[in-house]
Amino acid sequence: MQYQSTRDKNLKASSAQAILNGLAPDGGLYTMSSFDEVKFDYTTVLNMDTMSMSTKILSKLLPDFSEAEMAKLVHDGYTGKFETDHLTPTVPVGEDFILELFRGPTSAFKDVALSMLPRLMTASKEKLGVDDEIMILTATSGDTGKAALEGFKGVDGVSIGVLFPDGGVSDIQRKQMVTTTGDNVQVWAVRGNFDDCQTGVKHAFADEKFAEKLLDEYRIALSSANSINWGRLLPQVVYYISSYAELVAAGKIEAGCPIDVCVPTGNFGNILAAWYAKQIGVPIERLLCASNDNRVLTDFINTGTYDISDREFILTSSPSMDILVSSNLERLLYLLSGDDKLIADLMKQLSENGEYEVPGDMLEKLHELFWAGFCDDEGAKTAIGKVWKDDHYLCDTHTAVAWDVAQQYKQANPEHNAVVVLSTASPY
């Protein structure tokens, strides 16, 4: 199976090459052309432990790696790093369920994917016979940076540089990043917001002369640890399947019964992974996109117009969601349309004019799949207090945004399925 750029389907790469490249040469994102080759009977993994499930699913989605090879990578990536071998437990809270993704070494959901990406990257280097050093260049709104630094520190043949918005991450997140030890790590504070950091990274990847100079003079090739990297995004698919399996095992739902999932969303990678899980066969019905005050995704899903031209960038109490340019949305739009020329044109409009509008048929598809809402800081504060008072469960601010939006959805849709809310960061 070959992956291709969202902006030019003729630019193809194997799964190993896509992991090493990070971004396609034209600035597009690597993705599969369809899900026909990766659909499978999800019931065959429902009784597996999390490690075995990860092995089965990731070797299916990354066909350059055999199940035996993937089993070793999964073992090396996860063993001893998480509070439980289950990695991401699902717990009942009130009449809903919370998928706890913060049980890893840096207490945020990015640990799940960024415990695997360094292994996938070094294995891809070996498989492709690449001797050059890989320089990971990544932007963060808080979670990715600290998890990436933790995952890549001390990894042979790979170095990492992280850009974060100065004053735009929590103090704990900043300290986690700037105190990371290791000869192969660098951290830079940027005067600006996350979108400035991310734009800088994308410009570096798109600069062919810079890439040639790095490779010719220093034998260094650039790659990314953001969810724009195919190998960063795919491990996130597993915990949606794991959560579904846990609900079935606990007797909360019957196998085949659909669920709805609510995801606090900034760069659109985590909710895109849920959509991938749905596409490969897991009975996820509605995807609830939860935004904070930076509600560009909520407005887009509801209207079909993506507009950041006059939108204020708001610093909130859920800083990992303080994003206006949601990169992974490009993958979804490509797979819904199958039209690389359309996607290239939309992304050009966004870059030049700060906005674009999708065709009416694409908006209809979005409305069939997604429901979107937002929650401001005051609403998140209220949600934290209410969940603690009613259920004695403590949410962090990002989880509270998703919890509030899930309640909005349930009120608007009384015939909803069981709702799984993603908890993306520790309340502590």
C-alpha positions, 0 to 999 in steps of 0.5 A, a space after each residue: 500500500 502506497 501513501 500519497 500527498 493530499 495535494 498531489 496524489 502522484 507524490 507517493 511514499 511507502 509507510 516507512 518513507 512517509 514516517 521519515 519524511 513527515 510532510 510530503 514534498 509539496 507541503 501536503 500530508 501523507 494519507 491512504 487513498 481509501 480505506 478499502 485495503 485496511 478494513 478488518 473485522 474489529 471483533 477479532 481484536 476485542 478480546 486481545 490485550 492492549 499490546 497485542 491489539 496495537 500490534 495487530 492494528 498498526 501492522 495493518 495500517 503500516 504494511 512495511 512492518 510485519 506483525 513480528 516486527 511491530 510486536 517488538 516495536 510496541 513492546 519497546 515503546 510501551 513497556 514500563 512507561 504507563 501506569 497500567 499495561 492497559 495504557 488507556 483505561 475507560 471509566 464510567 462517570 455519571 451516565 457517560 464514559 471517560 477515556 483516560 489518555 493521561 496515564 503515560 510519562 508526561 501525563 498527556 494523551 500524546 504519550 500514546 503516539 510519541 512512545 511509538 514514533 521514535 521506534 517507528 522512525 528508527 525502524 524505518 531508517 533501518 528498513 530503508 537503509 538511511 544513514 543520515 541523522 533525522 532532525 525532528 522539527 516540531 511545533 507544540 501547543 503544550 502536549 506534543 512538545 513534552 511528550 516528543 522530547 521524552 520519547 526521542 531523548 537519547 535515541 541514536 541517529 535522531 535529534 529533536 527541536 521543539 518550538 512552543 509559543 512563549 506564554 502560550 503553554 502552562 507553566 508545568 508544560 514549559 518546565 517539562 520541556 525546558 528541563 528535558 535532559 539529553 544531548 539530542 534535544 533543543 527547545 525554543 520559545 517563540 514570540 507568537 502563538 502556536 500557529 506562528 510556530 506551526 507555520 515556521 515548521 511548515 516553511 522549513 519543510 517546504 524550503 527545498 534549498 534549506 533541505 538540500 543544504 542540510 542533507 549535503 553539508 550536514 547529512 541531516 534530514 528533517 522530519 516531524 513529530 506533530 500529527 502531520 506525521 503519519 507515524 504519529 497519528 496512527 497509534 492514536 487509532 488504537 485507543 478508540 478500538 481499545 475503549 470500545 473493547 473495554 465497554 463490551 467486556 464490561 457489559 456496558 454495550 453489546 458488540 456491534 452497538 454504536 457509540 459516540 465519541 467527544 474529542 477536545 480538538 485543536 489540530 484535528 489529529 485526535 478526532 481524525 484518528 477516531 474517524 479512521 477507527 470508524 472507517 476501518 470498521 469500529 461502530 463509532 456513529 457520531 464524532 463530536 468536535 469540542 472546541 474552546 473559545 478558539 472555535 474555528 473548527 466548530 464554526 467550520 463544521 457548522 457552516 462549511 467556511 473555514 475563516 481565520 482572516 479576522 479571528 482573534 487568537 484567544 489564550 484560554 485555560 485549555 492551551 493545548 487547544 489554542 489553535 486556529 490552523 488545524 492541519 489534520 483537517 486537510 486529510 479528512 477533506 481529501 478523503 471525503 472528496 478524493 480530489 487533490 486539486 481541490 485540496 491544493 486550491 483550498 489550502 492555497 486560499 487559506 494561506 493567501 486569504 485566510 479562508 476557504 469554503 468547501 462545496 455543498 456536497 462535502 458539507 453534507 458529508 461533514 454533517 453526517 459524520 460530525 457534530 460540533 460545539 464549543 465551551 469557553 473558560 467559564 463553562 469549563 470551570 463550571 463543568 469541572 465543579 459539576 462533575 466533581 460534585 455529582 460524580 467525585 471525578 476531577 477533570 482537567 480543563 481540556 477534558 471539561 471542554 469535551 464534557 460540556 460539549 458532550 452534554 450539549 450534544 446529548 441535550 440536542 440529540 436525546 436518542 444518542 448512543 453511549 458517549 465516550 469523552 476523551 480525557 487528554 490531560 491529567 487534572 494534576 
